[in-house]
Each structure stands twice: as C-alpha cells, then as structure tokens.
C-alpha cells in the first residue's frame, strides 16, 4: 500500500525526452513545474524523474527503449498532449512561457466551455495546453453555443 503521506493521483502522464535533465530545467523555467523526485544511477544519469504543478504529477522520462521516443526523435510526431490546469493568471503564464522559449501554437482565448486556454510546444516538440476556468457554463449553454449535443455513451 505504500506510505499514506505520499499521495499519488489516479493518472500520472509520462513524457519522454532525449535529454530529461534539460527537460527538467526547461519545464521549471518555462511552465513553473517543480522537480519533486529525481533518481540517478552511479554515473549521475537520471533514471526516474517527476515534477509537480499544483496537485498534479508528471514523469519526465528519457528514451530508454525503442518504443519511447521524444517527438524530436520521431519527426515531430506527437501521440498525446498534456492539458494543465492553471489556477490564476493564464495570460501571464503564457507570456512567461513565451519569454522562456516556448513556441506558442495557440494564443490565449476564451472557450465555449468556460475555460481560457493557450497551447505551446516545448524545446523537443511536445505539445502542451494550459487552461484556467474563467466562468461556469451549463451543458445547455455549451450545446447552444456549438450546436452539439451531450449524450451518454450507449
């Protein structure tokens, strides 16, 4: 069962980098993530790393096997995007990320579902989206705004 003081979220994404040491530094500088766990081997290679942001955890891995590649090693292909909640200051977060070298792929914009979001690519080509809830929107209002219908999966 582990240490009860060591809370783990239900999902922990793992993002693969060619240079996970550089990734830890870049993600801290650009997005404000904090290194929380860094394990090294006898040669000081990082074999496991985790970062936190608010109540979330993300693992920062390296290309440890043939199926684990950075977009930088895979022709820029991404098979996922990490969506990160920002409690406040989404526009300032975007400006800081841009200044730190993030490529802003979508400027901050209000969405029909009540969030303000922006998207960015990091130094190895991973795509990230950041969101801050700016208003509460009912399902009915979202349906009206989009013409789409929310239905249970049958």
N, C-alpha and C positions, 0 to 999 in steps of 0.2 A: 504494500500500500504506500510506502514511502513516507517522507516527512510531511506531516499535515501543515506545517508552516510554509511549505514550498508549493504554493498553489499553481496549477497548470490549467490554462484554458482548454476548452474542448477541441479546438483546432489550432495547430501551430504550423504555419506555412514554412517551407524551407526554400530559400532562393540560392541558386548556385552561381558562383563567381570563379573566374580564372584566378583572381587574386583576392582571397577572402580577407586578408589583412588590410589591403587597400580599401575593400568594400566597407569594413567596419568603420574606418576613419571617415570615408566619404559619406556614408549614411548618417553618421553622427553629425558631421558638419552641415550637410545639405538638408536633411529631413529632421534632425533633432532626436534621432533614435539613440538610446543609451546601451552600450555594451553591458551585459549582465552576467554572462558566463563565457569564458574563453579558456579552452583546454589546449595545451600544447604538448608535443612529444619532446623527446630528449634533444632534438635538433631545433627546437623552438618553432616548428611548423604548427599552425593552428589545425587541430583535428576536429574540433567542435566549437561553434560559437553561437551565442544567442544575443539578441538585442531586445529591448523593451521600448514601448511607447504607450504611455498611459497604462491601461490594463492589458495590453496585448504583448505577445511574444512572437518573434520571428527568428528562425535559424538562418545563419549565414554560412553556407557550405562552400566547398571547393569541388573541382572536377575530379572526384575520387573514383569514378567508374565510367565506362563507355556511355552509359545512358544519362549521366548527369553532366550537362553542358551549360555554360553561360551562353546567352544569345550572341555574345561576341565571338564565340567559337562555332556557332551554328548558323552563320549567315544572317544574324539579326532576328531569327525566328523566336517568338515568344509563344508559350503554350498556356500562360496564365498571366494575370495581372493582380497585384495585391492592392486591395481597397482599404484605405486607412482613415479612421475617424479622427478629426481634429476638433477639440472641444471649443476653441475660440481662435479668432484671428486667421482665418483661411487665406485671405488676401496677403497678409504679412508673411504667412508660411510660404506661399507661392513666391513672393518677391525674394525671400531669403534663399529658397531652393535655387531660383534662377541665378542669384548672385554667387552661389556656391558651385555653380556649374551644371545644374540640372537643365536638360532640354525640356522646356515647357511645350507639350504637344497639344494641350487644350487650355486656354486661359480660364480663370475662374468665371463660372457662370451659374446662375440660379437654375435649378431643375424643377420640372413639374411636380416632383415628389417631395419638395420642400428642402432639399439639400442644395448647398452651393458647392460646386466641385471644380477641381482642376486636375489635369493629367500631366505627368512628367516621365521622362526617360532618364535613367542613370548612366554612369560612365561606361558600363558594359552593355547597355541596351535593354535592361529590364524596364518594363512599363509599370508605373505606379499611378493610382488615382487617390486623391485626397478629398474628403468631404466633411462638411460641417452642416448640421441641421440648422436652418435659419427660420423655418416656420413649420407648423404642423399642417398637414394636408390630408383630408379624408380620402378614402378609396373612391368615393363618389366624385370628388373634385378631380382626382387623377384620371378617372375614366372620362370625365367631361373634357378635360384638357387634352387628352390623347386620342379619344375615340376607341381606346382599347377597353377590354373587359377583364376584371379579375374573376377567375373561376377556380374552384377546387380541382385538383388533378384527379381524373377518374380512370 
